Amino acid sequence: MVRLGIIALILVVAFSVIFGGCGKQSSNPAKITGNVAAGVTINGAGATFPYPIYAKWADAYYQLAGVKINYQSIGSGGGVQQIKAKTVHFGASDAPLTPEELNEAGLFQFPMIMGGVVLVVNLPGIKPGTLRTSPTLLADIFLGKTKKWNDPAIAKENPGVKLPNKTITVVHRADGSGTTWIFTNYLDKVSKDWHSKVGYGKAVSWPVGVAGKGNEGVSAYVQRIDGSIGYVEYAYALQNEMCYVKLKNRAGNYVDPNVSTFQAAAANANWEKAPGFYLVLTDQPGKDSWPITGASYILIHKKQVDPKVARAMFSFFEWCYKHGQKMALDLHYVPIPKDVYDLVIKKWKSEIVVR
């Protein structure tokens, strides 16, 4: 058995060849060669929340290093099941596992990217960011208590907005979902009714609504159903040019979902004091904080049985941290700060064992 620290020495050599010691992302990565792990295939599965950036990173890294990353966007619940069953090399989940769950399964978890869950609606004539909601009103809509778009409670939050006399159709996830975990965790914090009747988790017993599979499925249903509202990761809302809703935060301000408001919420994170990197970023303080912010996590086994795959996998993750930040920002995710990924890499070296 060897500690990951030994593999890290190999990675240092590999990265010095690949990146020539540069601190910035190469402007011409196609000319960079020399990755010792070329030809390896790494299989992962899980959260749909980070899929757009994982796909972009995987493509860029394959072009750079010849390492193939197969990632199945099946939802956080499926990702956790597959990594526990050892059918993939890594799992991905937006719902962090507790330290107890990690220890029981022999897993190690770390944050890979951060972003926001946003509310999207299909209301012809309503422009993005026009509609506003409070936390309590949002919970009442998803509880089925507020049934019409011209309900007095919605009108009160939106003076001057012409609201249609249409039935509200709630769209939620059909699969075990980290996006659902983040969203319902928020509702559980801000609504006593939601807390007592529904709670939070990767899958809950929804009081009302229709179900779509993955962020892709929810996006498709909202685009198709007039008068609908759903929740998706921000990149999906932008890619599909969907109409988003402003949300009142803890400071009492109505904020737009964007990288700046996600970063404002993430600024409160203290990863160093989070056992197993278990940290929840919903309903954070701050005048600019987006209330439904979350991290997406990678799950790996503490005992790695294939040194070649382990070397390639950790090389990929380290490259994403150090050279994939611009790509993340381009897709409106919040990259993991350097002090945090330095801490993660340090933990790899001390806690991961390769047989």
C-alpha positions as a Python dict, from the first residue, in 0.01 Angstrom:
ca = {
    (1, 'M'): (0, 0, 0),
    (2, 'V'): (117, 351, -76),
    (3, 'R'): (-22, 680, 39),
    (4, 'L'): (-153, 923, -217),
    (5, 'G'): (134, 1152, -125),
    (6, 'I'): (366, 927, -331),
    (7, 'I'): (133, 955, -627),
    (8, 'A'): (128, 1330, -571),
    (9, 'L'): (503, 1337, -636),
    (10, 'I'): (441, 1176, -973),
    (11, 'L'): (168, 1429, -1039),
    (12, 'V'): (406, 1715, -965),
    (13, 'V'): (641, 1584, -1230),
    (14, 'A'): (356, 1529, -1475),
    (15, 'F'): (217, 1875, -1419),
    (16, 'S'): (556, 2038, -1458),
    (17, 'V'): (582, 1872, -1800),
    (18, 'I'): (224, 1948, -1900),
    (19, 'F'): (196, 2304, -1776),
    (20, 'G'): (559, 2414, -1761),
    (21, 'G'): (505, 2567, -1419),
    (22, 'C'): (256, 2826, -1548),
    (23, 'G'): (2, 2956, -1299),
    (24, 'K'): (-252, 3051, -1568),
    (25, 'Q'): (-465, 2839, -1794),
    (26, 'S'): (-286, 2784, -2125),
    (27, 'S'): (-415, 2992, -2412),
    (28, 'N'): (-322, 2711, -2651),
    (29, 'P'): (-382, 2381, -2467),
    (30, 'A'): (-383, 2176, -2789),
    (31, 'K'): (0, 2194, -2797),
    (32, 'I'): (47, 2066, -2443),
    (33, 'T'): (149, 1699, -2425),
    (34, 'G'): (317, 1451, -2196),
    (35, 'N'): (52, 1331, -1951),
    (36, 'V'): (174, 1003, -1800),
    (37, 'A'): (-186, 879, -1760),
    (38, 'A'): (-284, 897, -2129),
    (39, 'G'): (-518, 618, -2242),
    (40, 'V'): (-689, 568, -1906),
    (41, 'T'): (-1070, 575, -1885),
    (42, 'I'): (-1234, 705, -1568),
    (43, 'N'): (-1603, 641, -1499),
    (44, 'G'): (-1819, 866, -1285),
    (45, 'A'): (-2190, 915, -1222),
    (46, 'G'): (-2425, 1136, -1028),
    (47, 'A'): (-2551, 1491, -1001),
    (48, 'T'): (-2704, 1670, -1299),
    (49, 'F'): (-2636, 2008, -1130),
    (50, 'P'): (-2265, 2016, -1237),
    (51, 'Y'): (-2304, 1819, -1561),
    (52, 'P'): (-2245, 2115, -1799),
    (53, 'I'): (-1908, 2200, -1643),
    (54, 'Y'): (-1804, 1835, -1592),
    (55, 'A'): (-1871, 1772, -1962),
    (56, 'K'): (-1668, 2076, -2062),
    (57, 'W'): (-1378, 1985, -1832),
    (58, 'A'): (-1382, 1624, -1952),
    (59, 'D'): (-1365, 1726, -2317),
    (60, 'A'): (-1084, 1976, -2256),
    (61, 'Y'): (-884, 1730, -2048),
    (62, 'Y'): (-920, 1454, -2305),
    (63, 'Q'): (-785, 1687, -2573),
    (64, 'L'): (-502, 1784, -2340),
    (65, 'A'): (-402, 1457, -2178),
    (66, 'G'): (-569, 1168, -2358),
    (67, 'V'): (-759, 1065, -2044),
    (68, 'K'): (-1124, 980, -2108),
    (69, 'I'): (-1382, 1081, -1846),
    (70, 'N'): (-1719, 905, -1881),
    (71, 'Y'): (-1974, 1086, -1666),
    (72, 'Q'): (-2337, 972, -1636),
    (73, 'S'): (-2573, 1255, -1540),
    (74, 'I'): (-2820, 1038, -1347),
    (75, 'G'): (-2888, 1241, -1033),
    (76, 'S'): (-2716, 1257, -695),
    (77, 'G'): (-2904, 960, -554),
    (78, 'G'): (-2784, 737, -837),
    (79, 'G'): (-2431, 867, -801),
    (80, 'V'): (-2419, 779, -431),
    (81, 'Q'): (-2559, 432, -501),
    (82, 'Q'): (-2307, 363, -777),
    (83, 'I'): (-1999, 474, -584),
    (84, 'K'): (-2110, 268, -284),
    (85, 'A'): (-2156, -32, -516),
    (86, 'K'): (-1810, 35, -666),
    (87, 'T'): (-1949, 37, -1021),
    (88, 'V'): (-1783, 375, -1093),
    (89, 'H'): (-1452, 535, -997),
    (90, 'F'): (-1621, 843, -853),
    (91, 'G'): (-1968, 957, -763),
    (92, 'A'): (-2106, 1310, -762),
    (93, 'S'): (-2368, 1453, -530),
    (94, 'D'): (-2506, 1797, -449),
    (95, 'A'): (-2629, 1656, -118),
    (96, 'P'): (-2321, 1613, 101),
    (97, 'L'): (-2287, 1293, 300),
    (98, 'T'): (-2244, 1332, 674),
    (99, 'P'): (-1913, 1227, 831),
    (100, 'E'): (-2090, 922, 974),
    (101, 'E'): (-2219, 818, 631),
    (102, 'L'): (-1873, 864, 480),
    (103, 'N'): (-1705, 652, 746),
    (104, 'E'): (-1964, 376, 714),
    (105, 'A'): (-1909, 351, 337),
    (106, 'G'): (-1533, 408, 342),
    (107, 'L'): (-1571, 721, 130),
    (108, 'F'): (-1398, 1055, 105),
    (109, 'Q'): (-1585, 1363, -20),
    (110, 'F'): (-1474, 1704, -137),
    (111, 'P'): (-1638, 2008, -304),
    (112, 'M'): (-1570, 2037, -677),
    (113, 'I'): (-1780, 2337, -780),
    (114, 'M'): (-2042, 2574, -640),
    (115, 'G'): (-2350, 2729, -796),
    (116, 'G'): (-2710, 2823, -748),
    (117, 'V'): (-3051, 2663, -777),
    (118, 'V'): (-3291, 2908, -942),
    (119, 'L'): (-3664, 2936, -992),
    (120, 'V'): (-3789, 2939, -1350),
    (121, 'V'): (-4138, 3012, -1477),
    (122, 'N'): (-4333, 2993, -1802),
    (123, 'L'): (-4549, 3306, -1808),
    (124, 'P'): (-4573, 3468, -2151),
    (125, 'G'): (-4517, 3844, -2128),
    (126, 'I'): (-4316, 3821, -1805),
    (127, 'K'): (-3947, 3904, -1855),
    (128, 'P'): (-3660, 3737, -1659),
    (129, 'G'): (-3616, 3896, -1317),
    (130, 'T'): (-3953, 4075, -1326),
    (131, 'L'): (-4135, 3836, -1093),
    (132, 'R'): (-4044, 3838, -723),
    (133, 'T'): (-4120, 3605, -435),
    (134, 'S'): (-4059, 3585, -64),
    (135, 'P'): (-3943, 3262, 103),
    (136, 'T'): (-4285, 3198, 263),
    (137, 'L'): (-4472, 3261, -61),
    (138, 'L'): (-4238, 3027, -249),
    (139, 'A'): (-4302, 2750, 4),
    (140, 'D'): (-4679, 2810, -21),
    (141, 'I'): (-4664, 2773, -400),
    (142, 'F'): (-4480, 2440, -376),
    (143, 'L'): (-4715, 2327, -98),
    (144, 'G'): (-5010, 2391, -328),
    (145, 'K'): (-5158, 2653, -98),
    (146, 'T'): (-5117, 2934, -353),
    (147, 'K'): (-5286, 2806, -667),
    (148, 'K'): (-5325, 3099, -910),
    (149, 'W'): (-5069, 3341, -1054),
    (150, 'N'): (-5294, 3638, -975),
    (151, 'D'): (-5334, 3533, -611),
    (152, 'P'): (-5331, 3839, -379),
    (153, 'A'): (-5016, 3713, -206),
    (154, 'I'): (-4825, 3709, -537),
    (155, 'A'): (-4974, 4045, -640),
    (156, 'K'): (-4855, 4196, -311),
    (157, 'E'): (-4497, 4090, -385),
    (158, 'N'): (-4523, 4221, -743),
    (159, 'P'): (-4688, 4565, -752),
    (160, 'G'): (-4737, 4693, -1104),
    (161, 'V'): (-4688, 4350, -1267),
    (162, 'K'): (-4980, 4226, -1477),
    (163, 'L'): (-5037, 3876, -1345),
    (164, 'P'): (-5244, 3625, -1545),
    (165, 'N'): (-5544, 3439, -1410),
    (166, 'K'): (-5374, 3104, -1464),
    (167, 'T'): (-5336, 2793, -1254),
    (168, 'I'): (-4986, 2739, -1118),
    (169, 'T'): (-4830, 2408, -1220),
    (170, 'V'): (-4539, 2305, -997),
    (171, 'V'): (-4261, 2106, -1164),
    (172, 'H'): (-4023, 1907, -946),
    (173, 'R'): (-3770, 1628, -986),
    (174, 'A'): (-3873, 1266, -1037),
    (175, 'D'): (-3535, 1117, -942),
    (176, 'G'): (-3321, 1124, -630),
    (177, 'S'): (-3164, 1465, -669),
    (178, 'G'): (-2904, 1682, -500),
    (179, 'T'): (-3070, 1984, -661),
    (180, 'T'): (-3389, 1881, -479),
    (181, 'W'): (-3186, 1838, -159),
    (182, 'I'): (-3054, 2195, -184),
    (183, 'F'): (-3395, 2338, -276),
    (184, 'T'): (-3595, 2154, -8),
    (185, 'N'): (-3325, 2221, 252),
    (186, 'Y'): (-3385, 2590, 187),
    (187, 'L'): (-3764, 2558, 208),
    (188, 'D'): (-3727, 2356, 530),
    (189, 'K'): (-3532, 2645, 685),
    (190, 'V'): (-3767, 2926, 584),
    (191, 'S'): (-4114, 2770, 620),
    (192, 'K'): (-4257, 2605, 931),
    (193, 'D'): (-4534, 2452, 719),
    (194, 'W'): (-4284, 2298, 480),
    (195, 'H'): (-4073, 2171, 770),
    (196, 'S'): (-4370, 2000, 937),
    (197, 'K'): (-4535, 1862, 622),
    (198, 'V'): (-4253, 1779, 380),
    (199, 'G'): (-3900, 1824, 517),
    (200, 'Y'): (-3596, 1792, 294),
    (201, 'G'): (-3393, 1530, 114),
    (202, 'K'): (-3283, 1404, -227),
    (203, 'A'): (-3641, 1275, -269),
    (204, 'V'): (-3948, 1401, -82),
    (205, 'S'): (-4322, 1341, -91),
    (206, 'W'): (-4429, 1637, -303),
    (207, 'P'): (-4771, 1783, -212),
    (208, 'V'): (-4844, 1892, -572),
    (209, 'G'): (-4692, 1902, -917),
    (210, 'V'): (-4556, 1705, -1211),
    (211, 'A'): (-4217, 1536, -1214),
    (212, 'G'): (-3929, 1562, -1460),
    (213, 'K'): (-3612, 1355, -1462),
    (214, 'G'): (-3295, 1554, -1406),
    (215, 'N'): (-3244, 1927, -1445),
    (216, 'E'): (-3298, 1859, -1814),
    (217, 'G'): (-3644, 1710, -1753),
    (218, 'V'): (-3758, 1991, -1523),
    (219, 'S'): (-3637, 2251, -1775),
    (220, 'A'): (-3825, 2076, -2056),
    (221, 'Y'): (-4151, 2058, -1860),
    (222, 'V'): (-4137, 2424, -1756),
    (223, 'Q'): (-4074, 2529, -2116),
    (224, 'R'): (-4366, 2316, -2232),
    (225, 'I'): (-4631, 2393, -1966),
    (226, 'D'): (-4790, 2738, -1964),
    (227, 'G'): (-4817, 2873, -1609),
    (228, 'S'): (-4552, 2641, -1464),
    (229, 'I'): (-4276, 2698, -1210),
    (230, 'G'): (-3978, 2476, -1135),
    (231, 'Y'): (-3626, 2478, -993),
    (232, 'V'): (-3306, 2408, -1186),
    (233, 'E'): (-2935, 2472, -1168),
    (234, 'Y'): (-2854, 2819, -1305),
    (235, 'A'): (-2662, 2698, -1613),
    (236, 'Y'): (-2972, 2512, -1735),
    (237, 'A'): (-3183, 2827, -1699),
    (238, 'L'): (-2935, 3028, -1902),
    (239, 'Q'): (-2875, 2767, -2170),
    (240, 'N'): (-3250, 2732, -2226),
    (241, 'E'): (-3313, 3110, -2202),
    (242, 'M'): (-3568, 3057, -1926),
    (243, 'C'): (-3744, 3324, -1722),
    (244, 'Y'): (-3599, 3334, -1369),
    (245, 'V'): (-3753, 3476, -1051),
    (246, 'K'): (-3600, 3716, -798),
    (247, 'L'): (-3596, 3586, -440),
    (248, 'K'): (-3595, 3777, -111),
    (249, 'N'): (-3290, 3681, 98),
    (250, 'R'): (-3228, 3684, 473),
    (251, 'A'): (-3130, 4051, 461),
    (252, 'G'): (-3470, 4134, 310),
    (253, 'N'): (-3335, 4216, -35),
    (254, 'Y'): (-3474, 4080, -362),
    (255, 'V'): (-3173, 3943, -546),
    (256, 'D'): (-3111, 3808, -895),
    (257, 'P'): (-2941, 3471, -938),
    (258, 'N'): (-2593, 3519, -1084),
    (259, 'V'): (-2230, 3437, -1011),
    (260, 'S'): (-2190, 3746, -790),
    (261, 'T'): (-2482, 3655, -562),
    (262, 'F'): (-2370, 3290, -549),
    (263, 'Q'): (-2020, 3408, -451),
    (264, 'A'): (-2169, 3632, -182),
    (265, 'A'): (-2340, 3331, -25),
    (266, 'A'): (-2033, 3107, -65),
    (267, 'A'): (-1813, 3366, 108),
    (268, 'N'): (-1960, 3250, 440),
    (269, 'A'): (-1826, 2897, 395),
    (270, 'N'): (-1565, 2777, 645),
    (271, 'W'): (-1444, 2455, 483),
    (272, 'E'): (-1151, 2409, 718),
    (273, 'K'): (-1384, 2353, 1012),
    (274, 'A'): (-1626, 2129, 821),
    (275, 'P'): (-1572, 1759, 906),
    (276, 'G'): (-1576, 1556, 585),
    (277, 'F'): (-1624, 1886, 400),
    (278, 'Y'): (-1991, 1867, 504),
    (279, 'L'): (-2122, 2220, 452),
    (280, 'V'): (-2466, 2359, 364),
    (281, 'L'): (-2484, 2700, 194),
    (282, 'T'): (-2859, 2763, 181),
    (283, 'D'): (-3013, 3075, 340),
    (284, 'Q'): (-2680, 3241, 410),
    (285, 'P'): (-2658, 3594, 557),
    (286, 'G'): (-2545, 3892, 352),
    (287, 'K'): (-2724, 4167, 162),
    (288, 'D'): (-2625, 4023, -177),
    (289, 'S'): (-2643, 3649, -100),
    (290, 'W'): (-2851, 3422, -323),
    (291, 'P'): (-3053, 3208, -79),
    (292, 'I'): (-3040, 2877, -268),
    (293, 'T'): (-2667, 2831, -317),
    (294, 'G'): (-2492, 2496, -289),
    (295, 'A'): (-2176, 2300, -357),
    (296, 'S'): (-2147, 1988, -568),
    (297, 'Y'): (-1929, 1712, -424),
    (298, 'I'): (-1711, 1432, -554),
    (299, 'L'): (-1722, 1098, -369),
    (300, 'I'): (-1434, 848, -392),
    (301, 'H'): (-1326, 542, -199),
    (302, 'K'): (-1053, 602, 55),
    (303, 'K'): (-885, 280, -56),
    (304, 'Q'): (-796, 296, -425),
    (305, 'V'): (-719, -42, -582),
    (306, 'D'): (-583, 69, -921),
    (307, 'P'): (-282, 305, -899),
    (308, 'K'): (-297, 398, -1268),
    (309, 'V'): (-664, 497, -1250),
    (310, 'A'): (-614, 675, -918),
    (311, 'R'): (-323, 875, -1059),
    (312, 'A'): (-526, 975, -1366),
    (313, 'M'): (-835, 1061, -1161),
    (314, 'F'): (-659, 1284, -911),
    (315, 'S'): (-460, 1443, -1193),
    (316, 'F'): (-790, 1533, -1361),
    (317, 'F'): (-944, 1678, -1044),
    (318, 'E'): (-632, 1882, -970),
    (319, 'W'): (-628, 2013, -1327),
    (320, 'C'): (-995, 2116, -1295),
    (321, 'Y'): (-919, 2309, -978),
    (322, 'K'): (-611, 2484, -1112),
    (323, 'H'): (-684, 2529, -1481),
    (324, 'G'): (-1061, 2495, -1521),
    (325, 'Q'): (-1176, 2804, -1335),
    (326, 'K'): (-1237, 3021, -1642),
    (327, 'M'): (-1447, 2746, -1798),
    (328, 'A'): (-1651, 2726, -1476),
    (329, 'L'): (-1710, 3101, -1472),
    (330, 'D'): (-1807, 3094, -1840),
    (331, 'L'): (-2089, 2855, -1744),
    (332, 'H'): (-2182, 3071, -1442),
    (333, 'Y'): (-2053, 2836, -1172),
    (334, 'V'): (-1845, 2950, -876),
    (335, 'P'): (-1498, 2789, -877),
    (336, 'I'): (-1357, 2647, -556),
    (337, 'P'): (-1113, 2906, -409),
    (338, 'K'): (-742, 2824, -403),
    (339, 'D'): (-717, 2803, -24),
    (340, 'V'): (-1001, 2546, -28),
    (341, 'Y'): (-865, 2326, -307),
    (342, 'D'): (-519, 2341, -148),
    (343, 'L'): (-684, 2202, 166),
    (344, 'V'): (-860, 1932, -38),
    (345, 'I'): (-535, 1824, -206),
    (346, 'K'): (-364, 1811, 132),
    (347, 'K'): (-641, 1583, 260),
    (348, 'W'): (-601, 1355, -44),
    (349, 'K'): (-237, 1302, 46),
    (350, 'S'): (-312, 1215, 407),
    (351, 'E'): (-636, 1016, 379),
    (352, 'I'): (-635, 829, 46),
    (353, 'V'): (-456, 495, 29),
    (354, 'V'): (-363, 326, -298),
    (355, 'R'): (-310, -52, -288),
}
